[in-house]
Amino acid sequence: MGFPTIRPRRLRASAELRALVRETPLAPTDFVYPMFFSAALTEPAPISTMPGIFQYPVSHAGEQAKRVKERGVPAVILFGLPAKKDATGEIGLDPDGPVPRAVREMKAAVPDLLVMTDVCVDEYTEHGHCGILGKRVDGTVDVDNDATLEVLAKMAVVHAKAGADVVAPSDMMDGRVGALRRALDGEGFTGTPILSYAVKYASAFYGPFREAADCAPQFGDRAGYQMDPGNAREALREAALDEAEGADMLMVKPALAYLDVIRTVRNASNLPLGAYNVSGEYAMLHAAAERGMLSLERAMLETLTSIRRAGADFILTYHALAAAELLGG
Ligand code: PBG
């Protein structure tokens, strides 16, 4: 049987019918809102490459928590800008640093807001790399995987002690999920889930973030630890390793240029899967919309729907509050 008996357009005739048969709904509860907290600021500072996104003083964390909650967005993920940086990122272990303080203030203001923290040293190192520098046997400089694990594990514990609901390692060191799990369990945080940035590519789309979090590498690039954009089988390997080490949730990052990878990981793992709609993806839509090239609202919702349709259960996105408002949150 085919046309003229079969007419797919029948189900597209009204908004009500379209909503009824929509396969991939989008809701404010699908979003995690990334936020930047600074130890140095006293007023919010706009991030020039990310319209509508600010670095906030830690003292604003409570009111920001309320703003997110009022929009119906259930979760945030926090990044920190410390007053000073060092060579190892150990300054990021200060329990009174911007992230632990923001966690405490947000949880005090809105106890049922889910507060996640990014666990990585790049925000805290002078050189901007996601690990401690060391030397290979041939004398060349490299990020020392195993030395970095110790700092990361300690940082996760500092965040958990401050009250973080979920810790999210974004460094791409080998073995870090296991290292975090052992450290958390050793301190009694057996109930703190790990959201692993399991599949994270070395991407040009992190450009604006490096201004936002002040973490551009001062030499070289991150290709020695982040994944090569040409690799999809390797995504399955990374996801399987993190699952075996005890990750509670996985993430693919970036999202838009990697929708196929989101689908591949979704089909291979039963863990909840997030996708990070990163800073460059956000900036791209805003830049096009500012020049009148497309509708920001429609492009935003279509983009977020595509990430969910590819298989992500939730999306870390700077569009979270604006999209939630459009969705009636
Ligand atoms: C590393 C980290 C980065 C992002 C999140 N965590 C930057 C990087 O790897 O260079 C990027 C997020 C974005 O671009 O929105 N701690």
Boltz pocket constraint, residues with backbone or C-beta under 6 A from the ligand:
constraints:
  - pocket:
      binder: B
      contacts: [[A, 118], [A, 119], [A, 120], [A, 121], [A, 122], [A, 123], [A, 130], [A, 170], [A, 171], [A, 205], [A, 206], [A, 207], [A, 208], [A, 209], [A, 210], [A, 215], [A, 222], [A, 277], [A, 278], [A, 279], [A, 280]]
      max_distance: 6.0
